[in-house]
């Protein structure tokens, strides 16, 4: 069958969007993999079907499928691109400045900015409350710390690997995240770096260690894996996404990393999260909501046969 698509990205985290308001598109895992293939398909980290929402307050529903064909509850960069798709095509009026998107992780209020041609350039998404209870993340470890608000969470939990033991703080933003903060890369095994003369976050072999922890028995639903380094004024982060592999950016990962940094006393509650594809601004506000701000860009559109 032939499918019309629009390719969009948020900081290089890219998606193939398809209008499915008629609910006629049913893709197999093999078809999704082909669409996302960067040599034989469109090339994307996932496919997003734009469907009607069953919630009266929501403009539309974002049905996000990872590149391996599995469903994802939420995608931060994807939902900003979802907003751009709806605004630029008139499903949401540019003059409204805000709307509510429906996702598998629930409704997400979004405010947005447009250019002189009423095309969306930037959006702030209310990503909701972070989920900290280990059984709800989920992660198979007991809570070992309590937040200032009295929430129990898993802090710097030591989990072994063939390359040593790493400490993870576990947070869900509607999907599970395991965040490892590294202060001294020089102490890590040489086997984990592409260049042992420059052991840093940039040269870390994330596809090796990320894939190992993604499927670790501690994470019953697998997990997104973040490695991060806190520096003055910002947090550098790379991410291995569950069901996808390393991506240039991850909105929920940036939110979870910001929350984990604040929970563990490594930073305040508001940070720029610097990803390989660019920077997201994250605020964990006084009402326990995580606000994510960043751009969305349309790359191209076309027709593909699957």
Backbone bond lengths (Angstrom), bond angles and torsions (degrees), N, CA, C in turn:
res aa  C-N    CA-C-N  psi(-1)  N-CA   C-N-CA  omega(-1)  CA-C   N-CA-C  phi
1 X - - - 1.456 - - 1.525 109.90 -
2 X 1.326 115.40 153.21 1.454 120.74 177.17 1.528 109.85 -96.28
3 X 1.323 115.99 137.53 1.456 121.72 -178.90 1.522 109.56 -128.54
4 X 1.326 116.29 132.07 1.456 120.50 170.90 1.522 108.27 -82.07
5 X 1.328 117.02 140.79 1.459 120.25 -178.10 1.523 110.18 -141.76
6 X 1.308 113.99 161.47 1.465 122.76 170.91 1.516 107.42 -129.31
7 X 1.310 116.96 129.41 1.471 121.77 178.79 1.541 107.95 -96.28
8 X 1.325 116.30 124.11 1.462 122.36 176.83 1.521 109.45 -129.85
9 X 1.322 116.19 158.94 1.457 119.05 175.65 1.527 111.27 -144.65
10 X 1.320 114.71 151.68 1.456 122.95 171.52 1.512 107.88 -118.99
11 X 1.324 117.32 103.37 1.469 122.95 -178.32 1.534 112.05 58.55
12 X 1.335 116.47 35.89 1.458 120.46 177.74 1.519 114.24 88.61
13 X 1.333 118.18 -10.36 1.467 122.58 172.47 1.524 105.49 -80.54
14 X 1.352 117.21 106.76 1.463 120.16 -164.35 1.522 113.70 -112.75
15 X 1.344 113.75 154.52 1.463 120.77 -171.65 1.522 110.87 -144.21
16 X 1.325 115.28 145.40 1.455 122.02 171.84 1.524 107.65 -98.10
17 X 1.332 116.33 113.55 1.464 122.25 -178.93 1.520 110.66 -96.05
18 X 1.328 115.75 141.98 1.456 121.62 176.97 1.515 109.92 -137.61
19 X 1.331 115.69 134.75 1.455 122.27 177.16 1.525 108.44 -72.80
20 X 1.325 116.57 114.13 1.462 120.91 179.89 1.527 110.03 -128.29
21 X 1.338 116.31 39.51 1.457 119.71 177.67 1.522 111.12 -64.01
22 X 1.328 116.65 -21.67 1.465 120.62 176.99 1.528 112.26 -85.15
23 X 1.330 116.39 -7.33 1.475 123.09 -178.25 1.530 112.24 57.55
24 X 1.321 116.59 36.86 1.459 121.15 -178.60 1.524 113.66 -95.76
25 X 1.329 117.37 -11.65 1.461 120.44 -173.35 1.524 109.88 -94.11
26 X 1.308 116.31 118.71 1.464 122.53 175.99 1.523 107.52 -128.80
27 X 1.315 116.49 103.90 1.455 121.96 -173.95 1.523 111.27 -98.04
28 X 1.322 116.21 137.83 1.454 120.36 172.67 1.524 109.33 -79.54
29 X 1.323 116.87 165.97 1.461 120.72 176.60 1.525 111.08 -59.77
30 X 1.328 116.06 -37.15 1.458 120.79 179.85 1.527 111.04 -66.41
31 X 1.316 117.34 -39.07 1.465 120.72 178.55 1.525 111.31 -68.05
32 X 1.328 116.59 -40.24 1.470 120.02 177.08 1.523 110.19 -62.37
33 X 1.321 116.42 -45.07 1.465 120.60 179.33 1.528 111.13 -59.95
34 X 1.337 116.64 -40.10 1.464 120.49 178.83 1.523 111.29 -66.18
35 X 1.318 116.52 -44.73 1.461 120.55 179.27 1.531 111.24 -59.87
36 X 1.332 116.60 -38.43 1.465 121.13 -176.74 1.526 113.00 -83.33
37 X 1.328 117.87 -13.01 1.464 120.79 -178.00 1.527 110.52 -63.39
38 X 1.323 115.61 130.41 1.466 119.94 -174.96 1.530 113.42 -83.25
39 X 1.318 117.32 -4.03 1.460 120.69 176.67 1.532 111.66 -109.04
40 X 1.348 116.98 -38.14 1.456 120.94 -173.80 1.530 113.72 -112.03
41 X 1.326 117.23 -6.71 1.457 120.66 -178.15 1.515 112.31 -127.07
42 X 1.331 115.74 -153.78 1.463 121.34 178.47 1.523 110.19 -69.85
43 X 1.329 115.14 -41.71 1.460 121.86 -174.54 1.514 110.45 91.80
44 X 1.337 116.60 107.71 1.465 120.55 -177.57 1.517 110.12 -166.41
45 X 1.334 115.32 161.44 1.466 120.97 173.90 1.526 111.21 -84.34
46 X 1.326 116.27 -13.78 1.451 119.85 178.86 1.516 111.59 -176.16
47 X 1.327 116.13 169.84 1.461 123.46 177.27 1.519 108.27 -112.74
48 X 1.327 116.99 134.67 1.461 121.68 178.17 1.516 108.91 -121.10
49 X 1.338 115.53 119.20 1.454 122.40 176.26 1.526 108.14 -95.40
50 X 1.327 116.26 126.47 1.466 121.79 -178.41 1.519 107.36 -93.16
51 X 1.330 115.60 110.03 1.459 121.46 -173.39 1.530 111.24 -122.23
52 X 1.327 117.94 161.06 1.473 119.71 174.94 1.523 110.30 -67.02
53 X 1.310 116.00 149.15 1.461 120.75 178.62 1.521 110.24 -95.73
54 X 1.313 115.61 146.81 1.455 120.65 174.47 1.525 111.53 -85.57
55 X 1.327 116.08 -3.96 1.474 121.29 178.06 1.530 108.02 -96.11
56 X 1.311 117.06 125.53 1.466 120.99 -175.35 1.520 112.61 -64.47
57 X 1.324 117.07 -26.77 1.466 119.65 -177.63 1.519 113.18 -82.33
58 X 1.327 117.66 -8.41 1.463 121.64 -174.87 1.524 111.79 -101.42
59 X 1.332 115.95 142.60 1.469 121.29 -178.83 1.518 111.58 -74.20
60 X 1.319 117.70 -34.70 1.468 122.15 -178.24 1.522 108.16 -169.74
61 X 1.336 114.85 168.96 1.461 121.72 -179.75 1.523 110.19 -112.11
62 X 1.322 116.71 133.19 1.458 123.53 179.49 1.527 109.36 -97.12
63 X 1.327 116.29 110.44 1.467 122.02 179.93 1.530 106.89 -101.27
64 X 1.336 115.97 101.64 1.468 120.75 -172.29 1.530 110.96 -102.53
65 X 1.335 115.12 126.13 1.461 121.91 179.85 1.524 108.91 -117.71
66 X 1.339 116.69 123.75 1.460 120.86 177.15 1.529 110.57 -62.72
67 X 1.320 115.58 164.57 1.464 120.32 -177.83 1.531 112.82 -64.76
68 X 1.341 117.47 -18.69 1.465 119.86 176.97 1.527 112.36 -91.53
69 X 1.328 116.77 5.63 1.463 120.90 176.65 1.508 115.56 92.23
70 X 1.338 117.85 -1.00 1.465 121.09 178.98 1.526 110.47 -88.14
71 X 1.331 115.91 148.93 1.463 120.46 177.51 1.520 110.42 -77.27
72 X 1.324 116.45 145.26 1.462 121.90 174.28 1.523 108.80 -116.44
73 X 1.333 116.09 140.27 1.461 119.25 -179.43 1.524 112.17 -68.34
74 X 1.355 115.36 -34.55 1.455 118.57 -171.85 1.518 109.71 -157.35
75 X 1.324 116.52 152.37 1.464 122.84 174.90 1.519 107.87 -149.54
76 X 1.313 116.86 114.56 1.462 120.94 -175.42 1.516 113.66 -65.25
77 X 1.333 117.48 -47.17 1.459 119.85 177.08 1.519 110.39 -68.22
78 X 1.323 116.11 -36.50 1.453 120.34 178.77 1.513 112.91 -62.90
79 X 1.341 117.51 -38.58 1.467 119.17 -177.16 1.527 110.93 -73.53
80 X 1.341 118.56 -28.60 1.469 119.47 172.96 1.527 109.96 -68.47
81 X 1.338 116.70 -41.15 1.464 120.11 176.10 1.529 110.69 -64.76
82 X 1.317 116.62 -36.69 1.461 122.64 175.67 1.526 109.64 -58.30
83 X 1.335 115.83 -43.66 1.466 120.51 177.84 1.521 110.51 -61.24
84 X 1.320 117.60 -44.05 1.464 120.76 179.84 1.526 111.09 -63.93
85 X 1.311 117.01 -41.40 1.465 121.09 177.93 1.530 110.04 -57.08
86 X 1.327 117.30 -47.00 1.462 121.64 -176.54 1.524 112.19 -70.09
87 X 1.335 116.76 -42.39 1.464 120.61 -178.19 1.533 110.45 -69.36
88 X 1.324 116.81 -47.97 1.463 120.48 -175.37 1.522 112.08 -66.15
89 X 1.332 117.84 -23.34 1.459 121.32 -179.07 1.525 113.09 -103.84
90 X 1.323 116.66 7.78 1.454 121.09 172.42 1.506 116.11 81.58
91 X 1.330 118.13 6.49 1.462 119.76 175.33 1.540 110.09 -70.20
92 X 1.321 115.47 -28.07 1.464 122.80 171.79 1.529 106.84 -123.27
93 X 1.308 117.46 130.88 1.455 120.79 -178.64 1.530 111.10 -70.66
94 X 1.333 115.85 132.89 1.459 120.42 -179.40 1.526 111.60 -59.10
95 X 1.332 116.32 -33.06 1.471 120.48 -178.48 1.520 112.87 -71.44
96 X 1.332 117.14 -16.68 1.467 119.75 -179.30 1.527 111.68 -67.54
97 X 1.326 116.34 -39.43 1.462 120.65 177.85 1.511 115.29 76.17
98 X 1.320 116.64 -6.56 1.460 119.46 -179.47 1.525 110.09 -164.54
99 X 1.312 116.39 158.41 1.455 122.83 174.88 1.520 107.93 -166.57
100 X 1.318 117.06 178.38 1.461 121.75 177.87 1.522 108.82 -117.93
101 X 1.327 116.55 126.32 1.461 122.50 177.14 1.523 109.33 -96.90
102 X 1.310 116.28 142.52 1.458 121.42 176.33 1.532 108.81 -98.18
103 X 1.322 116.68 136.54 1.466 122.80 179.04 1.518 108.86 -140.79
104 X 1.332 116.17 170.42 1.466 119.47 175.68 1.524 111.21 -64.22
105 X 1.341 117.17 -20.50 1.463 121.35 177.56 1.523 111.37 -92.76
106 X 1.331 116.72 10.23 1.455 120.65 177.89 1.515 112.96 102.19
107 X 1.340 117.66 177.80 1.461 122.22 -179.20 1.527 111.69 -66.24
108 X 1.350 115.97 140.30 1.459 121.85 179.55 1.527 109.05 -127.70
109 X 1.352 118.05 108.43 1.466 120.32 176.14 1.536 110.40 -66.72
110 X 1.327 116.00 136.76 1.462 121.78 -177.79 1.521 109.40 -132.30
111 X 1.323 117.30 131.37 1.460 122.25 168.00 1.521 107.17 -109.92
112 X 1.340 117.26 149.60 1.458 118.93 -173.57 1.524 111.85 -145.58
113 X 1.340 114.06 160.84 1.455 122.82 175.69 1.522 108.65 -115.85
114 X 1.349 116.09 148.71 1.462 120.83 179.13 1.525 109.85 -126.60
115 X 1.346 115.26 161.43 1.461 119.84 176.54 1.527 110.06 -90.39
116 X 1.347 116.72 -169.69 1.467 121.46 -177.02 1.523 112.80 -66.68
117 X 1.341 116.68 -14.03 1.464 121.22 179.57 1.527 111.84 -104.86
118 X 1.328 116.22 15.55 1.467 122.97 -179.93 1.522 113.09 62.23
119 X 1.330 116.44 29.68 1.456 122.05 174.09 1.528 108.73 -98.93
120 X 1.320 116.51 133.26 1.454 119.43 -177.23 1.521 111.63 -68.53
121 X 1.317 116.55 136.86 1.462 121.66 179.89 1.527 112.86 -114.54
122 X 1.320 116.44 -30.96 1.458 120.51 -169.89 1.522 108.23 -154.33
123 X 1.330 116.08 146.63 1.462 119.45 -179.38 1.520 110.44 -142.12
124 X 1.326 114.57 149.33 1.463 121.78 170.98 1.523 107.65 -115.28
125 X 1.322 115.36 124.05 1.466 121.39 -176.34 1.526 109.24 -111.49
126 X 1.316 115.67 128.86 1.461 120.81 171.42 1.525 106.77 -80.75
127 X 1.333 114.97 103.12 1.463 120.69 -174.66 1.528 112.52 -83.48
128 X 1.338 116.05 -0.23 1.459 120.04 176.26 1.519 113.00 84.04
129 X 1.325 115.44 -164.23 1.460 122.23 -177.46 1.527 110.43 -81.68
130 X 1.315 117.47 138.49 1.471 118.11 170.21 1.525 109.56 -70.12
131 X 1.305 116.49 145.03 1.466 122.56 177.66 1.523 107.80 -100.35
132 X 1.327 117.09 122.62 1.456 121.01 -172.33 1.526 113.78 -113.38
133 X 1.316 118.44 -29.81 1.464 120.94 -178.91 1.527 109.43 -55.87
134 X 1.343 118.64 121.35 1.470 121.01 -174.61 1.522 114.85 -51.51
135 X 1.328 117.85 -40.81 1.465 119.82 -178.13 1.523 112.37 -68.16
136 X 1.343 116.30 -20.82 1.463 120.73 -179.73 1.521 112.18 -92.96
137 X 1.339 117.93 -16.04 1.472 119.96 -177.31 1.529 112.68 -61.58
138 X 1.344 123.46 -50.66 1.466 127.45 -5.63 1.530 111.91 -99.74
139 X 1.362 114.03 152.19 1.455 121.70 172.84 1.521 107.16 -144.93
140 X 1.319 116.25 138.99 1.465 121.12 -175.51 1.525 112.25 -86.92
141 X 1.307 116.18 57.76 1.464 121.85 173.81 1.521 107.52 -139.32
142 X 1.320 117.86 152.12 1.470 119.44 178.15 1.524 111.21 -77.31
143 X 1.336 116.21 153.96 1.463 120.51 172.51 1.519 109.28 -63.54
144 X 1.327 116.32 138.11 1.466 120.30 -179.97 1.518 112.54 -128.74
145 X 1.347 116.39 11.21 1.460 120.51 179.81 1.525 108.69 -154.56
146 X 1.331 115.52 164.80 1.460 121.62 179.50 1.519 109.07 -131.59
147 X 1.319 117.03 134.78 1.459 121.48 178.84 1.518 110.16 -74.28
148 X 1.321 116.27 171.35 1.464 120.94 178.75 1.520 111.61 -62.20
149 X 1.337 116.26 -24.55 1.460 121.08 179.13 1.525 112.58 -90.00
150 X 1.338 116.26 2.33 1.454 120.36 177.50 1.508 115.79 90.31
151 X 1.336 117.19 10.77 1.465 120.47 179.76 1.520 110.55 -86.68
152 X 1.329 116.50 129.79 1.461 121.16 178.51 1.523 109.34 -78.33
153 X 1.344 116.20 140.40 1.466 119.21 179.13 1.521 110.78 -151.85
154 X 1.327 114.78 167.43 1.467 121.68 179.08 1.521 109.04 -94.06
155 X 1.338 115.58 110.45 1.469 121.80 -174.93 1.522 111.37 -108.97
156 X 1.326 115.87 124.65 1.470 121.97 173.31 1.534 111.25 46.00
157 X 1.334 114.92 49.75 1.463 120.65 -179.55 1.527 109.60 -75.77
158 X 1.329 116.50 126.42 1.465 121.60 -178.30 1.524 110.41 -76.38
159 X 1.328 116.62 121.67 1.458 122.33 177.13 1.528 107.60 -128.13
160 X 1.319 116.05 124.86 1.456 120.60 -174.16 1.526 111.72 -77.87
161 X 1.331 114.80 158.63 1.462 122.79 175.74 1.523 107.53 -147.49
162 X 1.332 119.25 170.89 1.460 120.69 176.57 1.529 113.23 -63.10
163 X 1.341 116.44 -13.35 1.466 120.51 -176.60 1.527 112.64 -112.58
164 X 1.326 115.05 16.01 1.453 119.58 179.68 1.520 111.53 119.67
165 X 1.313 115.05 -178.64 1.464 121.42 -178.23 1.522 110.10 -100.01
166 X 1.333 115.77 134.86 1.458 121.55 179.50 1.523 109.21 -122.74
167 X 1.327 115.81 147.89 1.459 121.62 -177.12 1.526 110.10 -103.33
168 X 1.330 116.62 125.92 1.464 121.71 -176.87 1.522 111.58 -120.11
169 X 1.325 115.61 136.65 1.458 122.43 168.16 1.517 106.77 -103.42
170 X 1.343 116.63 131.36 1.458 120.83 -168.89 1.531 111.58 -109.93
171 X 1.320 115.42 127.17 1.464 123.10 -176.73 1.526 108.08 -140.40
172 X 1.323 116.94 142.35 1.461 120.66 171.26 1.521 109.55 -112.81
173 X 1.339 115.59 137.62 1.461 121.80 170.87 1.529 108.72 -115.25
174 X 1.341 115.09 39.97 1.450 121.21 -171.44 1.510 110.36 96.17
175 X 1.328 116.46 -13.43 1.460 124.66 171.10 1.525 107.44 -143.77
176 X 1.321 118.33 152.16 1.474 120.78 -170.81 1.527 113.40 -78.46
177 X 1.330 114.82 142.08 1.465 121.68 177.26 1.526 109.89 -136.04
178 X 1.325 115.32 139.56 1.462 122.67 174.12 1.523 106.99 -121.14
179 X 1.328 116.37 116.11 1.466 121.28 -171.99 1.523 109.86 -111.14
180 X 1.309 115.03 126.32 1.464 121.71 178.13 1.518 108.86 -114.93
181 X 1.344 116.40 119.83 1.458 121.29 176.89 1.526 108.88 -94.55
182 X 1.321 116.18 130.09 1.460 121.30 -179.78 1.520 109.34 -119.19
183 X 1.330 115.08 125.89 1.463 120.35 178.28 1.522 111.82 -95.72
184 X 1.330 116.45 -37.60 1.467 120.96 -174.60 1.527 109.75 -128.77
185 X 1.315 116.38 99.01 1.468 121.08 -178.60 1.529 111.66 -70.51
186 X 1.312 117.12 -24.80 1.467 121.14 -177.05 1.521 112.03 -61.90
187 X 1.345 117.03 -25.31 1.459 120.63 -177.80 1.524 112.99 -81.04
188 X 1.324 117.64 -9.87 1.463 120.45 -177.15 1.526 111.28 -82.54
189 X 1.325 116.01 159.84 1.458 122.69 -178.48 1.526 111.84 -59.29
190 X 1.319 116.21 138.13 1.467 121.62 177.26 1.523 111.21 -58.43
191 X 1.340 116.69 -28.32 1.462 120.95 -176.68 1.530 112.68 -64.73
192 X 1.335 116.95 -14.99 1.458 120.33 -176.77 1.525 113.49 -94.03
193 X 1.318 117.64 6.21 1.463 119.07 -175.21 1.522 112.15 -125.01
194 X 1.315 114.88 143.35 1.454 121.39 177.80 1.527 110.57 -75.65
195 X 1.326 115.88 -24.38 1.460 121.86 179.73 1.523 107.98 -139.94
196 X 1.327 116.80 105.55 1.468 120.03 -175.79 1.523 112.19 -74.36
197 X 1.321 117.40 -11.88 1.467 120.45 175.79 1.523 111.59 -82.20
198 X 1.322 115.71 -11.02 1.465 121.02 178.84 1.521 108.75 -141.13
199 X 1.328 115.79 74.22 1.458 120.75 -178.02 1.531 108.95 -80.00
200 X 1.329 114.64 108.75 1.465 120.81 -174.70 1.519 108.75 -153.08
201 X 1.333 115.86 175.69 1.458 119.84 177.30 1.528 110.13 -60.80
202 X 1.320 117.25 -35.77 1.464 121.70 -177.57 1.522 112.71 -66.47
203 X 1.333 117.84 -30.89 1.467 120.59 -176.57 1.529 112.98 -101.94
204 X 1.327 117.25 1.11 1.460 121.56 177.97 1.528 110.14 -61.97
205 X 1.334 117.41 133.38 1.466 122.01 177.95 1.526 108.58 -80.16
206 X 1.324 114.77 80.87 1.456 120.14 -173.35 1.525 112.03 -68.78
207 X 1.327 117.16 -30.60 1.463 119.22 179.31 1.527 111.39 -64.65
208 X 1.329 116.47 -27.58 1.461 120.32 178.64 1.532 111.05 -78.54
209 X 1.307 116.09 -57.48 1.465 119.08 -174.63 1.524 111.44 -77.36
210 X 1.331 117.55 -31.49 1.454 120.48 178.17 1.517 112.22 -64.82
211 X 1.337 115.69 -43.66 1.467 120.01 179.38 1.525 110.94 -64.23
212 X 1.337 116.68 -35.48 1.463 120.13 179.69 1.534 110.32 -63.72
213 X 1.335 116.98 -50.47 1.462 119.26 -176.50 1.530 113.00 -75.99
214 X 1.329 117.91 -28.00 1.464 120.31 178.22 1.529 110.65 -53.95
215 X 1.323 116.75 -40.83 1.460 121.66 -175.18 1.532 112.64 -105.84
216 X 1.326 117.50 15.89 1.459 120.75 -179.81 1.526 110.37 -64.59
217 X 1.326 115.64 146.47 1.474 120.63 -177.82 1.525 113.18 -60.95
218 X 1.325 117.85 -16.99 1.467 120.09 178.25 1.528 111.77 -68.92
219 X 1.336 116.54 -16.66 1.461 120.73 -175.64 1.529 109.96 -117.62
220 X 1.331 117.33 96.10 1.468 121.34 -171.97 1.528 114.41 -64.41
221 X 1.329 117.29 -22.92 1.463 120.48 177.16 1.533 110.62 -112.87
222 X 1.333 115.26 25.06 1.466 122.23 -170.12 1.531 108.37 60.59
223 X 1.334 117.28 -179.71 1.455 119.29 -178.01 1.516 111.10 -155.33
224 X 1.315 115.71 156.34 1.455 121.73 166.30 1.523 106.92 -80.62
225 X 1.318 116.96 139.94 1.469 120.97 -174.83 1.526 109.76 -118.55
226 X 1.337 116.06 123.50 1.469 121.20 178.07 1.521 110.91 -116.26
227 X 1.327 115.86 134.84 1.459 121.68 168.99 1.517 106.71 -113.70
228 X 1.329 116.63 130.72 1.456 120.55 -170.98 1.521 111.49 -138.94
229 X 1.331 114.29 155.45 1.464 122.05 177.00 1.522 107.84 -134.50
230 X 1.333 116.48 121.56 1.461 121.96 -179.42 1.526 109.04 -88.88
231 X 1.318 115.05 127.12 1.466 120.34 175.79 1.518 108.38 -131.65
232 X 1.306 116.76 175.84 1.458 120.86 -177.34 1.531 110.81 -60.63
233 X 1.324 116.13 118.18 1.455 120.87 174.04 1.513 116.59 85.48
234 X 1.338 118.70 -5.11 1.462 119.62 -177.02 1.521 110.24 -164.11
235 X 1.337 114.82 167.60 1.462 122.28 174.14 1.528 107.80 -126.10
236 X 1.321 116.50 122.14 1.459 121.43 175.67 1.522 108.26 -86.41
237 X 1.329 116.95 138.98 1.461 119.78 -174.61 1.522 111.42 -148.35
238 X 1.327 115.55 142.04 1.465 122.13 167.57 1.523 107.82 -124.40
239 X 1.329 115.96 152.96 1.463 119.54 -172.11 1.521 111.46 -137.41
240 X 1.328 114.30 136.66 1.464 122.80 169.66 1.514 105.73 -107.26
241 X 1.334 116.63 109.33 1.459 120.33 -174.57 1.523 112.03 -85.10
242 X 1.311 114.70 136.87 1.454 122.06 177.20 1.527 110.48 -57.21
243 X 1.332 115.49 125.93 1.451 119.96 177.67 1.509 115.00 76.92
244 X 1.352 116.48 10.83 1.460 118.48 -175.27 1.522 112.75 -142.20
245 X 1.335 117.47 -39.43 1.459 121.32 -173.95 1.518 110.20 100.33
246 X 1.328 116.85 -167.86 1.466 118.65 -178.75 1.517 110.27 -68.14
247 X 1.329 115.48 135.33 1.457 121.89 173.47 1.519 108.78 -121.13
248 X 1.336 115.75 162.86 1.465 119.83 -177.78 1.523 111.90 -72.80
249 X 1.325 116.67 -18.66 1.469 120.47 179.08 1.518 109.05 -161.72
250 X 1.323 115.65 155.97 1.469 121.70 177.10 1.512 107.85 -148.66
251 X 1.334 116.31 113.91 1.464 120.21 -176.73 1.510 113.08 -67.04
252 X 1.341 117.52 -47.24 1.462 118.99 178.52 1.525 110.38 -65.48
253 X 1.338 116.64 -33.74 1.460 120.35 177.78 1.512 112.18 -65.64
254 X 1.335 116.30 -39.48 1.465 120.43 176.83 1.526 110.51 -64.14
255 X 1.343 116.19 -40.85 1.468 120.23 178.24 1.525 110.75 -64.20
256 X 1.330 116.64 -47.15 1.458 120.75 -178.91 1.522 111.33 -63.68
257 X 1.325 116.70 -38.04 1.466 120.45 179.37 1.520 110.81 -66.90
258 X 1.328 117.63 -39.77 1.459 121.12 177.02 1.524 110.74 -62.10
259 X 1.342 116.05 -43.95 1.468 120.46 178.99 1.525 110.17 -64.15
260 X 1.327 117.23 -44.94 1.464 120.88 -178.83 1.516 111.51 -63.52
261 X 1.335 117.20 -38.93 1.467 120.48 179.04 1.525 110.94 -63.96
262 X 1.337 116.24 -39.99 1.468 120.02 178.08 1.517 111.16 -70.10
263 X 1.326 117.22 -43.02 1.464 121.00 -179.34 1.522 112.26 -60.36
264 X 1.325 116.48 -36.90 1.469 120.97 -176.01 1.522 112.81 -92.33
265 X 1.344 117.01 5.29 1.461 120.93 176.59 1.513 114.37 75.26
266 X 1.323 117.04 18.08 1.466 119.69 -179.02 1.530 112.09 -86.72
267 X 1.347 116.52 -18.93 1.462 120.71 179.97 1.517 109.23 -157.81
268 X 1.331 115.40 178.98 1.448 121.03 171.10 1.510 110.58 -81.55
269 X 1.319 116.78 -167.93 1.467 122.37 -174.25 1.523 113.36 -92.46
270 X 1.312 118.07 1.41 1.472 121.38 179.53 1.518 108.80 -133.10
271 X 1.339 115.96 125.01 1.461 120.31 -176.09 1.517 111.65 -149.77
272 X 1.332 114.92 154.25 1.454 121.04 162.38 1.521 106.87 -85.23
273 X 1.328 116.29 127.22 1.459 121.20 176.79 1.529 107.14 -103.60
274 X 1.326 116.23 114.71 1.464 121.89 -174.10 1.529 108.99 -94.73
275 X 1.319 115.64 113.32 1.459 123.39 -177.92 1.527 109.30 -107.65
276 X 1.298 117.09 170.96 1.464 120.08 -179.67 1.528 111.41 -61.32
277 X 1.335 117.80 -30.70 1.456 121.01 -177.96 1.511 114.99 -93.96
278 X 1.337 117.98 -4.16 1.460 120.40 -178.66 1.521 111.13 145.51
279 X 1.325 116.24 -161.54 1.465 121.38 -171.51 1.523 111.68 -121.53
280 X 1.333 115.47 134.83 1.457 122.63 171.60 1.525 108.63 -111.64
281 X 1.326 115.69 143.96 1.469 120.29 176.08 1.522 108.01 -102.12
282 X 1.328 116.05 124.91 1.473 121.45 -175.23 1.527 109.85 -123.31
283 X 1.321 115.42 132.43 1.463 122.89 175.82 1.515 109.37 -127.38
284 X 1.332 115.32 124.48 1.473 121.26 171.29 1.515 105.82 -97.63
285 X 1.331 117.60 100.73 1.458 120.00 -167.10 1.522 113.05 -81.90
286 X 1.338 115.28 178.74 1.465 121.67 -175.51 1.518 112.43 -67.10
287 X 1.338 116.52 -19.87 1.459 120.45 -179.78 1.524 112.24 -93.75
288 X 1.339 116.01 12.87 1.461 122.44 176.86 1.529 112.53 71.87
289 X 1.338 117.30 19.75 1.457 120.90 174.81 1.523 108.58 -99.76
290 X 1.326 115.86 143.00 1.460 121.41 177.53 1.524 108.18 -102.39
291 X 1.326 116.16 120.28 1.455 122.39 -177.62 1.528 109.13 -105.57
292 X 1.322 115.78 125.57 1.461 122.13 -178.03 1.532 109.52 -115.18
293 X 1.341 116.47 127.65 1.459 121.03 179.94 1.516 110.38 -123.72
294 X 1.336 115.71 131.53 1.459 119.58 178.32 1.517 111.37 -174.23
295 X 1.332 117.18 176.44 1.460 122.17 -176.13 1.527 113.36 -88.09
296 X 1.321 115.39 170.00 1.465 123.52 169.72 1.523 107.25 -145.71
297 X 1.321 115.86 140.13 1.470 121.34 -173.17 1.525 109.76 -135.03
298 X 1.348 116.56 138.18 1.462 120.42 172.24 1.525 109.00 -89.87
299 X 1.325 116.59 129.97 1.453 121.21 -178.97 1.529 112.14 -91.43
300 X 1.337 116.10 -54.02 1.460 120.69 179.85 1.519 109.17 -168.85
301 X 1.332 116.18 173.07 1.456 121.01 175.77 1.512 109.51 -139.29
302 X 1.330 115.35 162.35 1.454 118.18 -178.12 1.519 111.52 -178.65
303 X 1.329 114.76 -163.59 1.461 122.58 178.09 1.510 109.10 -128.02
304 X 1.321 116.39 137.26 1.463 120.74 -178.22 1.522 109.20 -130.65
305 X 1.321 116.40 149.09 1.456 120.73 177.95 1.511 109.96 -108.10
306 X 1.336 117.09 130.23 1.473 121.34 177.71 1.522 109.64 -127.25
